[in-house]
């Protein structure tokens, strides 16, 4: 492969996801690229960093995508829909973190990590996706997390069922949702009325399986997206999990409780061995349990395995307690998608 210096654009560079993508690109195979930070006019001119270099955010224009090799869309879905065809016409390979393109024709939902886990045990490496596509959608981080865990357990031990409860952090819905959670906390402690524009409910000091009717955040839509992305990245080869989303009063990081049932009696050690590998850090029961705080800044998904029936060496049902940095996981998956497309770019298969 040629040592080409790529030109990489990040649309929505001022967003939480955009900043995380920019930071992680500096540590990736694309680190030597020339980065262009793009966003709405109201934030144009701000100084931030791209990789290890300071950079100005530029306003998005039709000509912004000229000679781009890769474009990451990490801002609002409406911005992605407005500009992605400009990037496509410029010949760029597109990675969408906003999910705006998930229903577009010829756009695939991807997680290279899950694809690798499926291929590891499949005959002849498993089915190959058709990557002759103008864009890919980086799969939802929970779909990636679950896909990787379920793929490894299914390959090594065979699953009967999977049930999942996901604790949703505010940062998954952007800065406005984080600001509202912060302001609700402040107002509650000072006995003032609560802002409700984002959630239409009290989320501070509270756990909710559903939000208000006027909420801009939709847990139902998130649940449906995770289910849909899980099935797409697993190619229908993995058992679909029963899934529930709960809005948690935390700013950052996913925590997920998973109950798995196996076909045969198994030990905790065997489950841990099946899960071990790239991107997963198995935490022993003697150590501090994974949490959204301990996962912050960590590249790996942290998981702790507990037998449902304590005191029994063999069992068929196990609790998995998982934690992951949601923004970092999303950024790493997006960059893995770009790296996957990069392999085909020199042959001209992705344009």
N, C-alpha and C positions, 0 to 999 in steps of 0.2 A: 504494500500500500504506500502511496506517495505521502511525503511529509508536507502536505499542503497546509498553508495557513488559512483557516476558514474565516469567513465574515459572519458573525453571529449577532442577531438582533434579539432583544428582550423587550417585548411589548407589555406595558404595565410594570415598568421597572421600579416604580415607587411603592407598589403593593407589597404585602407581606410575602406572598409567594414569589413575586419578581425579585425581591432582595435575596431570598433564600436561593433561588436558581442562580443568580449572579455570583453569590458567594461559593456555591458548590461547583460552578463551572471552573473557577480558579484552581480547583483540585482535581479536575477531570482530564480525560484524554483530549478535550477541546481547550485546555488552558492556554495554549499558545495562540488562540484565535484573536482576531480583532473584534471587540465587543462594541455594539451600538445600543445604547439605552434609550427606549422610546416610551412616551406616555402622553397623556392629555396636555393641552396647552397650559392649563393652570399650574402644572408642576414642572413644565419645561424650564430649563435653566438651573434647576437644583443640582448641587454637586453630591455625588454618591460614589460608590466604588463598583468596578466591574473586574472580577477576579481580584488581583492585588493592586490595581491601578485606579486612581481617582478618575472620575468621568462625569460629564454633564448629561443630564437627561434632555433629550431632544423631543420636540413636538412631532407627532405622527403626521406624515404627509404621504401622498401617493408614491412619491419618488423615494421614500425612506427605505424601501426594500430592494432597491436596485443593487445587483451584484451580491445579495445576501445568499449564503449557503444554508443557514439554519435560522429559523425564527421561532422563539418560544413565546406563546401567548399566555400571560400570567396575570392579567388585570381583570377587567369586567367582561362578562360574556358578550355584552352588546358591542364592546370594542373589538373583540375577536370576530364577530359576525360582520362587522363593518369593514375590516381591513384584511381578512385572511386571503381573499381572492387576489388582492394586490400582491401579497407575498407569494402566492401560488404562481401568478403570472410572471413574477420576477425569477422564478425557477428555484425558490427556496424549499427546503424540506421543513415541514411545519410540525411543531409539537404543541398541542393545546392542553393547558392545565386548567382551563375554565369550563370545560365540558360543553362549550357552545357548538362544537362540531360533531358531537357523538351520534347524531342522526343524519349526518350528511352522507351522501352516496360515496362509496369507495374510501371512506375514512375509517380506519381500524382503531379499536380500543386495545391498548397494548400494555403489557408488563413483561419485559424481558426476563426478570427474575423468575416469575411463575412459569414462563415458557421453558426456561432452563430446568426447573424442577420437574416439569412434566416430561421433558425430553430425556432426563437422566435415567428413567426406568422404562421408557417406551421402546418398543421394537424399532430399530433403525433411527433412533433419535426422535420419534414422534412426527406428527404432521407439521409441515412448514407453512407458515402464513404467507399470503401473497402481499409482499411489501411494495409492490408497484403502486404506490398510493401518494397523493399530493400532501397528505397530512396524517398524523396519528393523534389520538387522544390519549394522554397519559392516564391510566386507570386510577380511580379513586384510591387513596392510600389504604383505606380499610379493605377494599377488594384485593389489593396487593398483599396486605398482611394476611388476610384469610386464605387467599389463594396459595401463598407460599406454605403456610402451616398445613393446610388440608392436603396439598399435593404431596408433601413429605410423609405425612401420616398414612395417606392412602397407598403410597408406593411401598412403604415398609411394613405396615400393620393391617391395612384394610379397615375402613370405617363403615359403621352402620348408620350413624347419624351425627349431626353437628348442630348445636344450638348456641347462639351468640347474642350477648348484650353489649352494645357499644356505647361508651360514654363520650359524648360529642363535646369538644372544646370550642370556646368562642372564636378562637383565631381561625378556625376552619371556614368561617363566614366573613372574614376580613376585618379591617380595622374598625369599621362602624359598630360591628357586633361586640368587639372587645371593649370599645369605648362605652357602650351602653351597659355592659356588665360591670365595668369599673364605676360608672356613675351611679348605677343602682346600689352598689355596695356602699359607696360614700353616702348616698341619700338615706339609706336605711339606718345607718349608724348615727345620722343626724336628724332622724325622724322627719324627713321631707318626702314629698311625693316622688314616684319613680318614673323615669323615662321608659317608654314602652314602644318606641317606633320600630325597632328591629324585631323584638320578640313578642310584643303584645302580651307579656306575662312577666311575673317576677322570676328571674332565673338566678339572681344572687341568693346564696344560702338555700338553694332549692334544687330538686331533681324533678324533671318533667319528661313524660313520654310524648307529649304533644304541646304545641304552643298556641297562642291566641289566633283567632280567625284573621286578624289584620296583620299578622306577623310577616315580615319580609324574609325571615328564615323559615324554611319548610323542612321539618324532620322527615315527613313522609316522602318528599322528593328525594332527600338524601338516602333514605332506606331503599327506595326503588332503584336509584342509581347504583348503589353498592351491589344489590342483587344482580342488576343487569350487567355491570362490569365484571362481576365475579364469573358469571356464566360465559361471557365473551372471552375473557383471558384464560379461562380453564378449558375452552373449546368444548364445553359440555361433558368433559371427561371426569369431573369431580362431583361428589354429592352436594347439592345445594343446601346451604345452612338455613335453619330457622333463625330469623334475625329481628332484633328490636333495637331501636335507637333511643337513647336517653340524653337529653340536654343536661350537661353537667355544669356546675358553677365554677369552672376553671378556665383560665385563659388559653392554655397551651397544652398539647399532648393528648394523644388517644390512650385510654385505658379500656381494655376489652376483656370480658369474662366469657370463656368458651367451655361448654360441656361437650366432650366427644365420647362416643360409644364405639368400641371396637368389636370386631367379629369374634376375637378369641381373647381369653384371659392373658393379661400382659402386666409387666412390672413398670413402675415409674421410671426406672433406669432405661428400659427399652423404649419408652415413649420419648424420653430425653434424647436418647441416641438417634432416634428417627428424626427428631426436629433439628438436631445439630447440623451446622453447616454455614455457608456464607449467608450473611444478612440476618442471622438469628443468633442471639446470645442467650443460652440457657442458664437460668439463675437457680441455684440449688435452694432447697427448702431451709437450709441453715443460714442463708444469706438474707439481706434485706430484700423484701419483695419489690418487684418492679413497680414504678409509679410514674405519673406524668412528670414529676419533678426529676426523678433519676434518669428518665429517658431524654430529657431536654438536652439537645446538642449531640446526642448519640446517633450514629449512623445505623446501628443494628436495631432490630426488633427484639425487645427483652421479653422472655417468657419463663414462667414458673409453673411446674407441673405438680399437681396434687391428686392423689387417689381419692375418689369419691368416698370409698369405704376405708376409713383410717384403720390401721392395724392389720390389714390384709395385704399379703405380699403380692398376690395376683388379683387383677380386677379387669373389668371391661369398660368401666366409665371413669373418666379423668377430667378434672378441672384444669384449664389452662388460664393463667392470668397474664395478660400481655400488655405491654406499654410501648409506645413509639412516639417519637417527635413527628407530629403530623406534617409540618411544613418541610422538614428535612426529608422525610420519606417521600413526599410528593415530588420534591426537587430531584432527588436521586433517581426516582423512577423515570422522570421526564428526561434526565440526561442519559439514562440507560437507553431510552427510546431513540434519542438522537444518535447515540453511539451505534445502535443497531442500524439506523438509516445510513450512517456514515460509511459503513462497510460496503454499501451498495452504490454510494454516490460516484466513486471513480469509474464504475462501469456504465454510468448514465442511466441506471434503472430507476432512480428516484428523482424526478424532476417536477 
